[in-house]
């Protein structure tokens, strides 16, 4: 008993000093505080052995796992909870156990005090938003007869401070099948991650409402030390991602020469494109990806990020294996999506209503060639470097690409490239202000995938880049028509039309110049069919709706993300895992901020495409 008292005194001292600790309580019990927070997850494993709960408990920032049926839990928990109240003003304890066979709901939330009602309702709403959880019910018990022997009474709730909030979770084991309780591993993982996400959100809501602290006070400190497996998986995913450059591998190296031959043949012969040698074996990369033990990660948000990225890389490997074949297009539809009728109709409306700009390139000073454009882009890079001295990248002039592209933070420009002077600032904000800025801001995040790009990031990224063109006054009618024309080209390609048919459609029906129509068709048909170009217009439409809903645009520059990742990003920022953007692109500063403010009330093209 003296040893227990001494160990308990040591635990209370660590809580007071905010020291992280892992403590074994003989003979079989364990108390873990990965953070000293006003929260404790209790799992009495001896009473309710359950494979999901055994994993769930490890995902919590602070937990007490009890295996010894002889242990008097109240003797340990009561002083700890009271210490929480002294330090934070209030505390939350959540206990979980397996439901009895007759329970219909997936989860029953048991409470015994009225002051827990609001936070229990919040938890219930979070749980009900999860796909794997069908029904949740809040059950109000008496202090003396709450949830059988695992009740609040069993830790003598009525003797504890009223600022100690208790909730019991009675969980139906949907992940166990039949009389022999066979484990369904995928169902178990989804259920565990759903509960863990909901508990995390509830914890921060509890802090906001019931304690003297702010949620930001409980950011994870030194996350690299706390999540070694996460950092290991992140580095390995990054390594596999950087073994290849997807866009360069699927883009022809002879686009300019192919155009000249196509034009010489009076647009009647399908051009022959050449591609870079394949520097990787897709099968080996796939094997490496599925050797990663993502299933062992207990933070559901981080596990979701990695699992999603692995799936995308797997699909890209399948595409590269089918480069130049029919299977490439099928893979592209999986990774980048397809054009539906609604998007096609909007693209056709833009092409019908938007007049062609009449550009006169008779004066040499109205045209900017590759070398001058590279110098102007370098000036923009210098502007960004003034925000962060550590920022640095290069501009490369190349003869094996067509146009302009950013790869891994480097701006690549074709030596044959030229553009009208009035389009220069728009293109710089597209390529440098968006693609390079999000790459660098993503590079400042602890996880590599935020600079490499989360799965499906292209839609939001290209939408943001096109919006940047608009904000600096460079989104011309011709540029908007090209975005719409790409959608039409993708649609006709996925419907089975040929290269020549699609080129003729763009020239004859939609009045594109032959060189412009060739570039659009080449981009869509490269490697066997790439649907990625439809994302520019669809991304712009989604982004305009995002802005009009009053949401934060700056957040989108923290890395290469997609819109449905934003709640995950905000959660990980709140935990201190992710960082705010380091660089701010010019188009989000004055005087362009005024254009952004007026966008919510704008008419014209933006009203038309919504």
Secondary structure, 3 states (H helix, E strand, C coil): CHHHHHHHHHHHHHHHCCCCEEEEECCCEEEEECCCCCEEEEEECCCCCCHHHHHHHHHCCEEEEECCCCCCHHHHHHHHHHHHHHHHCCEEEEEEEECCCCCCCCEEEEECCHHHHHHHHHHHHHHHCCCCCCCEEEEECCCCCCCHHHCHHHHCHHHCCCCEEEEEEEECCCCEECCCCEECHHHHHHHHHHHHHHHHHHHHHHHHHHCCCCHHHHCCCCHHHHCHHHHHHHHHHHHHHCCCCHHHHHCCCCHHHHHHHHHHCCCCCCCCCCCCCCCCCHHHHHHHHCCCCHHHCCCHHHHHHHHHHHHHHHHHHHHHHCCCCHHHHHHHHHHHCCCCHHHHHHHHHHHHHCCCCCCCCCCHHHEEEHHHHHHHHHHHHHHHHCCCCCCCCCEEEECCCCCEEEECCEEEEECCCEEEHHHHHHHHHHHHHHHHHHHHHHHCCCCCHHHHCCCCHHHHHHHHHHHHHHHCCCCCHHHHHHHHHHHHHHHHHHCCCCHHHHHHHHHHCCCCCHHHHHHHHHHHHHHHCCHHHHHHHHHHHHHHHHHHCCCCCHHHHCCCCCHHHHHHHHHHHHCCCCCCCCCCCHHHCCCHHHHHHHHCCCCHHHHHHC
